[in-house]
C-alpha cells in the first residue's frame, strides 16, 4: 500500500512542477513583452550613452549636440602669424 501511495505523491509532484513551470514561463513572457513594448533596455542604454558620446566627441559630460559648442575647436582664437621680435 505504501508503494501505491508513493507513486500518487510522485505524480502529484510532477503535475505541480509542470503547473509552476507553466506559470513562470507565462510571467517571463509577459515581462519580456512589456520590456519590449516600453523599450526599457533602450532607455537604459541610450540615456547614459548620450552623455558618454558627448564626452568622447567634445570632452564634456553632455549630449553631443549640446556640448558641441564647448569643444576647443569652437573657441575663437586670436592667432598672430607675425610673431614677436627676439629683441
C-alpha positions as CSV (number, residue, x, y, z in Angstrom):
1,X,0.0,0.0,0.0
2,X,2.8,2.4,0.7
3,X,4.2,1.9,-2.8
4,X,0.9,3.0,-4.4
5,X,0.8,6.0,-2.1
6,X,4.3,6.9,-3.1
7,X,3.5,6.8,-6.8
8,X,0.5,9.0,-6.3
9,X,2.6,11.6,-4.5
10,X,5.2,11.5,-7.2
11,X,2.6,12.1,-9.9
12,X,1.2,15.0,-7.9
13,X,4.7,16.5,-7.6
14,X,5.2,16.2,-11.4
15,X,1.8,17.9,-12.0
16,X,2.6,20.7,-9.6
17,X,6.1,21.2,-11.1
18,X,4.5,21.4,-14.6
19,X,2.0,24.0,-13.4
20,X,4.7,26.0,-11.7
21,X,6.8,25.8,-14.9
22,X,3.8,27.0,-17.0
23,X,3.1,29.9,-14.7
24,X,6.8,31.0,-14.6
25,X,7.0,30.8,-18.4
26,X,3.9,32.9,-18.8
27,X,5.2,35.5,-16.3
28,X,8.5,35.6,-18.1
29,X,6.8,36.1,-21.5
30,X,4.6,38.9,-20.1
31,X,7.6,40.7,-18.5
32,X,9.7,40.4,-21.7
33,X,6.8,41.7,-23.9
34,X,6.3,44.6,-21.5
35,X,10.1,45.4,-21.7
36,X,10.0,45.3,-25.5
37,X,6.9,47.4,-25.7
38,X,8.1,50.1,-23.3
39,X,11.7,49.9,-24.7
40,X,13.2,49.7,-21.2
41,X,16.6,48.4,-22.3
42,X,16.8,51.0,-25.0
43,X,16.3,53.7,-22.4
44,X,18.8,52.1,-20.0
45,X,21.5,52.1,-22.7
46,X,20.8,55.2,-24.9
47,X,20.4,57.6,-22.0
48,X,23.8,57.2,-20.4
49,X,25.4,56.7,-23.9
50,X,24.4,60.2,-24.9
51,X,26.5,61.7,-22.2
52,X,29.3,59.3,-22.8
53,X,29.2,60.1,-26.5
54,X,29.4,63.8,-25.8
55,X,32.4,63.2,-23.6
56,X,34.1,61.2,-26.3
57,X,33.4,63.7,-29.1
58,X,33.6,67.0,-27.2
59,X,35.2,66.4,-23.8
60,X,32.1,67.5,-21.9
61,X,29.6,65.3,-20.0
62,X,26.6,66.3,-22.0
63,X,24.8,65.1,-25.2
64,X,26.9,65.7,-28.3
65,X,24.6,68.4,-29.8
66,X,24.5,70.4,-26.6
67,X,28.3,70.0,-25.8
68,X,29.5,70.8,-29.3
69,X,30.0,74.5,-28.5
70,X,32.3,73.6,-25.6
71,X,34.7,71.7,-27.8
72,X,38.1,73.6,-28.2
73,X,37.7,73.8,-32.0
74,X,34.7,76.1,-31.5
75,X,36.5,78.6,-29.3
76,X,37.6,81.8,-31.1
77,X,41.4,82.1,-31.0
78,X,43.5,85.1,-31.7
79,X,46.5,83.9,-33.6
80,X,49.3,86.2,-34.8
81,X,51.2,84.9,-37.8
82,X,53.8,87.7,-37.5
83,X,55.1,86.7,-34.1
84,X,57.2,88.7,-31.6
85,X,60.6,90.1,-32.1
86,X,63.6,88.4,-30.5
87,X,65.0,91.7,-29.1
